[in-house]
């Protein structure tokens, strides 16, 4: 027989079969690998033959578009009104705006996620970095980062305040700020001053003219109250082209309550400490034509010895008294409660001053036992002195720190 051995042909066929089988196994293994990778990529396992897809992870970019103004790298940006962050075809979910020290600008997402609005102005001459995230209706995320620098103002203003940081004052002391430039944007400036108290009590501000802003509660402070004031004036445009340059925290404490009542007719002062009578003192007040103001007054300055000259308060050369002891200011216009060593028998008997409240004293104030020395030693900045039964009118609320002569409704208005 000429034919090739059947065994040889069969062996070759079996070899080719094995090679085909190997290739088939490789294909299956590769297919398994592809299936595994697809599963890790979030592919559908819904059993719908691959027709269903996960909307949040289908490989498409988010439709949400984040817009940040001012543009990235902008310089000399306005401190108010320029920062605007919005989202189109989606909603903002996260926005952070930080300065170089990592301090975040407070703000909130509004308009159903379409906008982010800063809660306050920005500081001047400061670089801010913005990071904003938005999601579209399918949950796909879009993010944007930007940075800009605010303007450096050519003209600035400061707030000169009282009481000072770390002091203890009487129950009548308001927190008063006098600005070095007249303010034409009072709401913006007032918004930049925040006051927190322990225990908590509502505190409202009132403007006297365009350069002074006082804060107080409805009634005298409660003794022991701790007050924290944050002056965040840096970057506030107080008037066109004039910006604040101040960022400061002031803390002060309210001491015991001392309220003294001067009865002009009785020529007597009753000193009360925490509601209890501490002492009754004979006094002399303004003589006819020079009557002492009525009303609630706050001690704003204390001088152990001073000079009082009538020319400084519009009384010409009517008096010039040196070495006036134990003087405590009650008004800007020159009303004091002070020691008097020249009054003779006036105390408790007749009114002889040019409007001040006089207490018996000695020249130089060396005697600690006289009424004026005692009252001075018992007093502090912020204590209240109330004058009643005078022939004069009630003192103007801005003549010293005497806003207590306004009703709460007037004060808030």
C-alpha positions, 0 to 999 in steps of 0.5 A: 500500500502506498498510503501514509500511515493513518497514525501519522495523519491522526497525530498531525490532526490531533496536534492542530486540534490542540493548537486550536484549543489553546487559542480558544482558551486564551480567548476565553481567558481574555474575555474573562479579563475584560469582564473583570475590568468592566466590573471594576469600572462600574459597568451594569450588572442589571442582566439587560444584555448591556443596554442599561448604564449608570448615569453618574458614571457613563464616561460623559463629562458633567454638564454643570458649568461653574463660573467664578468672577473675577477671572483667575489672576485678576488684580485690584479687585473691589472688596465688595460686590465683585466676588460672584460664583454661580453654576449653570446646568447644575447646582453648587455643592461646595464653595471655599474662599480662603486668604493666605492664612487659611481663613475662610470667607463665610458665605452661603449657597443660594437660589437653589444651588445656582449662586454662592454669596459671601456674607461679608466684604473682603480684606484689602490687598489680599490674595484669595483662592476659590474652589467651587464644586457643582453637580449636574442632574445625573450627579456628575461633578464639575470643579473650578479653581481660581485666584485673585487679589483685592485692591490696595486703597489709597485712602483709608479710615480707622475706628477709634474706640472705647472702652479699651481692650482688657478693661473693666467698666461700669454698667452704663458704658457703651461701646463707642467708635469714632471714625477718622473720616465721615461715613456715607455707607453706615450700613456697610460699616455697622455690619462689619462690627459684631458684638457677642456677650456672655450672658447673651443680650441683644445689643444695637448700634446707633449713629450720632452724625456720620462719624460716631457709632455707639452700641448698647443693650436696652437697659444697663449692662448686667454686672459681670457681663463679658463683651467681645467686639470684632472690628472687621473694618479692613476693606469696608468702603466707608465712603467712595474711595475710602476704605477701612484698614482695621481688623481687631478684637476688643474684650472688656468686662462689666463690673459691679453696678453703681448708679448715683442719683443727684437731686438738685432741689435736695442738694444731695447725691445718693450712691447705690451699689448693686441696688443698695444705698452705699452713701448719701453725700451733700452736693452743690450744683449749677446756680441759676443761669448755669443749671446742671443738665438733667438726665443719665450721664456716664463717667467717661474720664477720671482725673485726680487733679486738673485745671478748670478754665471757663474759656474752654467751655464758653464762659470767658474768663469767669473762672480759672481754677487750678488743682481741681481734685477728683474730677470725673467727666460726665459730658463732652461739653465740660460737665464734671462731678468733682472735688470742690475746695472753694465752695465754703458752706454751699454743699447741701445748702445752695447751688453755686457752680457753673453746671458741674456737681461739686463735692467737698474736698481739699486743695490737691485732694490729699485728704482721703476722708472727704466726700469727693475723695471717697466717691472718686475711689469708689467710682470707675469709667462707665458708672452712671450719675443721674441728675433730676429736678434741675431747671435745665433740660435733659442732656443731649444723648451724644454729649458724652456717652449719654445715649441712655436718655433715648428710648430703646425704640429711638435708639434702634431707629 
